[in-house]
Amino acid sequence: MGIQYQIRCFESDIVVRENQGAYRLSISVRSNPLGSGNRIAEYDTEERAVLAAKRFCQLYTIAREYGYHLDGGEFQKTDMPPLPVANILELQLSEAELRALLDQEARIYDMYLSL
């Protein structure tokens, strides 16, 4: 399972590894370089996996601005439904579209709490 692509994102590395024709996108903390990291998504081509790795850090930055943290393969925020990262990557949302989605989730949740 060789590393095909790697970028730094906050205190972690976003890594694409090839394993038997599949390309696994994962995140691993820099303090544990020997670990294989947490799996985020899997792709059938290296190109798709590398594009997803590049997008992931941008999306993760925005999610953190909104108070979300990464837990396994999901963006999570207290008392909010989890957002599966693989699904968000598959939608190929722009930064503005992700912000709109997170704003919408907050409005829906606020409406639900006021009932």
C-alpha positions in Angstrom: 0.0 0.0 0.0 2.1 2.9 -1.3 1.5 6.6 -0.8 0.5 8.2 -4.1 -0.1 11.7 -2.8 0.2 13.6 0.5 -0.6 17.2 1.7 -0.5 18.8 5.1 -3.8 20.1 6.5 -3.7 21.7 10.0 -2.0 19.2 12.3 -2.6 16.3 10.0 -1.6 14.8 6.7 -4.1 14.0 4.0 -2.9 10.9 2.2 -3.9 8.9 -0.9 -2.7 5.3 -0.8 -3.1 2.7 -3.5 -4.1 -0.8 -2.5 -5.0 -3.4 -5.2 -6.3 -0.9 -7.7 -8.3 1.2 -5.2 -7.2 4.6 -3.9 -7.9 5.3 -0.3 -8.1 8.8 1.0 -7.3 9.1 4.7 -6.2 11.6 7.3 -3.5 10.9 9.9 -2.1 13.1 12.7 1.4 14.2 12.2 2.4 13.1 15.7 1.9 9.5 14.6 3.6 9.1 11.2 3.6 5.3 11.4 -0.2 5.0 11.6 -2.3 4.5 8.5 -4.8 7.2 9.5 -8.6 7.3 9.5 -10.2 6.4 6.2 -12.3 9.1 4.6 -13.2 7.8 1.2 -12.1 5.3 -1.5 -11.9 6.0 -5.2 -11.4 3.9 -8.3 -8.8 6.2 -9.9 -5.8 8.0 -8.5 -6.9 11.2 -10.2 -10.3 11.3 -8.4 -8.6 10.5 -5.1 -6.0 13.3 -5.5 -8.7 15.8 -6.4 -10.7 14.7 -3.4 -7.6 15.1 -1.1 -7.1 18.7 -2.4 -10.7 19.5 -1.8 -10.9 17.9 1.5 -8.6 20.4 3.3 -10.6 23.3 1.8 -13.9 21.7 3.0 -12.4 20.8 6.4 -11.3 24.4 6.9 -14.9 25.7 6.3 -16.4 23.0 8.5 -14.1 24.0 11.3 -15.1 27.6 10.9 -18.7 26.4 11.5 -17.7 24.5 14.7 -17.6 21.0 13.2 -14.8 18.5 13.9 -13.8 15.4 12.1 -14.8 12.1 13.7 -14.0 9.1 11.6 -15.4 9.9 8.2 -17.9 12.5 9.3 -18.0 16.2 10.2 -19.7 16.4 13.5 -21.0 19.2 15.7 -22.8 18.9 19.0 -26.5 18.5 18.6 -26.3 18.5 14.8 -26.7 15.6 12.4 -23.3 14.3 11.2 -22.2 15.1 7.7 -20.5 12.2 5.9 -17.3 13.5 4.3 -17.4 11.1 1.4 -20.9 12.3 0.4 -19.8 15.9 0.5 -16.7 15.2 -1.6 -18.8 13.2 -4.1 -21.2 16.2 -4.5 -18.2 18.3 -5.5 -19.5 21.3 -3.6 -17.8 24.7 -4.0 -16.8 26.5 -0.9 -19.8 28.8 -1.2 -22.1 25.8 -1.7 -20.7 24.1 1.5 -21.2 27.3 3.4 -24.8 27.5 2.2 -25.4 23.9 3.2 -24.0 24.5 6.7 -26.1 27.6 7.0 -29.2 25.7 5.9 -28.4 22.9 8.4 -28.1 25.5 11.2 -31.5 27.1 10.2 -33.2 23.8 10.1 -31.8 22.8 13.5 -32.8 26.2 15.0 -36.3 25.8 13.7 -36.5 22.3 15.1 -35.4 23.5 18.5 -38.0 26.3 18.6 -40.9 23.9 18.1 
